[in-house]
Amino acid sequence: MPRLSGARSQKAGLAPGTLIHVGKKKLGTVQISRIDYSEDWLAERASISAEDALVTKRRPKVRWINVDGLQQVDVLEKLGSHFKINPLVL
């Protein structure tokens, strides 16, 4: 297996599950949308903040949160913490 000389991962030396963006740097912001639904209703919100993705007046049976763009790891950390998602999964 060929090795790339001088190429070292930005994650080298960090604890497993540490969130760090290693892809191409993007200037745009993360876009978040939320869909709540049950058997008898549907509510959809687009272009919301991470905080708005978590707040609701009516407890949905199912909540789908879509995150477009992964360059802002603080957004993923906030959502992962709220939903108790293991950092290795994030």
C-alpha positions, 0 to 999 in steps of 0.5 A: 500500500503506497504511503503519501510522504508528508501527508498526515491526518489533522486528526492524528493525536486527537482522542477518538470521536473528536470532531474536526472538519478535515475536508475542503474549507467552505465559506458558506454556512450550515443549512439546517431544516426540521420536519416533525410529523405523526399520523395526523400532522406535518410541520416543516421548517427550513433555514433554521438555527441549531437551537430552533432545530431542537425547540418545539411547542408540540411533541412530535412522534418523529423528528427529522433534522437535516444538516447540509454542510459539516464545516461547522463542527459546533453545530454537530456537537450541539445537536449530538449533545442534545440527542445523546449521539455518541461522538464516534457516530458523529 
